[in-house]
Amino acid sequence: MLISGTIQNSHFNFNMKINLRKFRANVLLYKRILRRFLSKLENNPPKGLDKMALLVSKDVWKDIDCLSCANCCKTMSPTFTVKDIKRISAHLGMRPLEFRDKYLYLEKKDNDWMNKQQPCQFLDLKSNMCSIYEVRPADCAGFPHLNKKKMADYIHVHKQNVSYCPATFKMVEKMKVLLDGVV
């Protein structure tokens, strides 16, 4: 519920399966508010922000089951490093060049290797499980980057991920409630 620009309580019950349709509707309603809050946080980080973010993140993960969502794998592409490509291609019994040709494209702007398709070719859409989980890209292993020691270094990432990840949305929402009037 939005009361005078402040999100007063969580819009999701994450103990149940994540409803992506409801999540997307809430993103449309609150994305601007949450991104504006993150910009203020970025420009004026309060004392103790990192510790608070870690505590809120820990609380968020009590209710989140990524396997009930997998929206990141359905709508985003990780960046594949050279190390990732070597590790994954070896796991699949392919040469790195063969792996890149089959699954990736080079994004020219940032010179990053990205998935050719969405949802991710390694996502099982029935179970939401990753077929290369043990060797997945480092970008996937760290997603959604909530448990970083320096929150301020990842605010730009959270601004993007709030639209894709219910865990990020919930974390930023909780941070906004806690820091309302401070930032």
Beta strands, then each sheet from edge to edge (+ up, - down):
strand 1: 2-3
strand 2: 6-7
strand 3: 104-107
strand 4: 112-115
strand 5: 123-124
strand 6: 129-130
sheet 1: 1+ 2-
sheet 2: 3+ 4-
sheet 3: 5+ 6-
end
